[in-house]
Amino acid sequence: MTSSDDRLLRFEGIENFRDFGGYLGAGGPLPRGRLLRSAHQGRATEGDLERLGALGLAVVVDLRRPDERRRDPCLRPPAFGAQVIETAIQGDAEAPHIKFLREAELTAQTAHAFMLEEYARLPLEPAHLDLFGRAFEALGETGGPILIHCAAGKDRTGLLVALIHHLLGVSRADIEADYLLTNAARRTQDWVTRFSDLIEREFGRRPPRDAVQAFLEVHPEWLRSALAAIEGRYGSLDLYIETALGVDPALRARIIDGLR
């Protein structure tokens, strides 16, 4: 396995960009440079766009809601020709985390509890069923690099990456290790201040620093909450991937064979 530092791709205006290949799968080590994940690209610099263009992306999976995409539209490099997968499903009128930040008592404990509940909802929401299924379909069709991202590149992205890793035979220990790399990849302390300022400006109250930090990080219990919700509803991750996301045995074989 490669080191965590080797996985992190440093950009100026794009957070949490990293390679989630290289782990040992059922057919051997996953290829590098083909499986990429990040936060959104709405603040990419000219240098970032040049580097993005050099990656030769074939597919970009944008897991954000339509209102998030309108607020922070992704910037694209010149001659960008990748397929972009996104959803028109808005879901609730207001994102759950916005409602929480506006109304709830903000502590590290309430943030943790909220995220546990949110992760249990993520894999069952119609927008995510749609996007996750199309992402797997794209994996079976493309031979080029695929980039998966949401807003921060940690929750929705982390869950989809975990499901891809599972299908490819990556161990649960390595799945969690990759998920937790967000805590090393994001400039969390900078974001704590910026996010606190935003909450104070938007909602008129400044939350405790430890509450904001808990909200911006990832914790293994959160991912386990999502996987447990899947297993509770569908019986196993494999049945969820097949029946809820439409990954039949033929598509599964194409994905695995294409990433040997």
HELIX and SHEET records of a PDB file:
HELIX    1   1 SER A    4  ARG A    7  1                                   4    
HELIX    2   2 GLU A   46  ALA A   54  1                                   9    
HELIX    3   3 PRO A   66  ARG A   71  1                                   6    
HELIX    4   4 PRO A   96  GLU A  103  1                                   8    
HELIX    5   5 ALA A  108  ARG A  121  1                                  14    
HELIX    6   6 LEU A  122  LEU A  124  5                                   3    
HELIX    7   7 PRO A  126  GLU A  141  1                                  16    
HELIX    8   8 ARG A  156  LEU A  167  1                                  12    
HELIX    9   9 ARG A  172  LEU A  180  1                                   9    
HELIX   10  10 THR A  182  ALA A  185  1                                   4    
HELIX   11  11 THR A  188  PHE A  203  1                                  16    
HELIX   12  12 ARG A  209  LEU A  216  1                                   8    
HELIX   13  13 PRO A  220  TYR A  234  1                                  15    
HELIX   14  14 LEU A  237  LEU A  239  1                                   3    
HELIX   15  15 TYR A  240  ALA A  244  3                                   5    
HELIX   16  16 PRO A  249  GLY A  258  1                                  10    
SHEET    1   A 5 ARG A  18  ASP A  19  0                                        
SHEET    2   A 5 LEU A  35  SER A  38 -1                                        
SHEET    3   A 5 ILE A 146  HIS A 149  1                                        
SHEET    4   A 5 VAL A  59  ASP A  62  1                                        
SHEET    5   A 5 GLN A  83  ILE A  85  1                                        
SHEET    1   B 2 LEU A  24  GLY A  25  0                                        
SHEET    2   B 2 GLY A  28  PRO A  29 -1                                        
END                                                                             
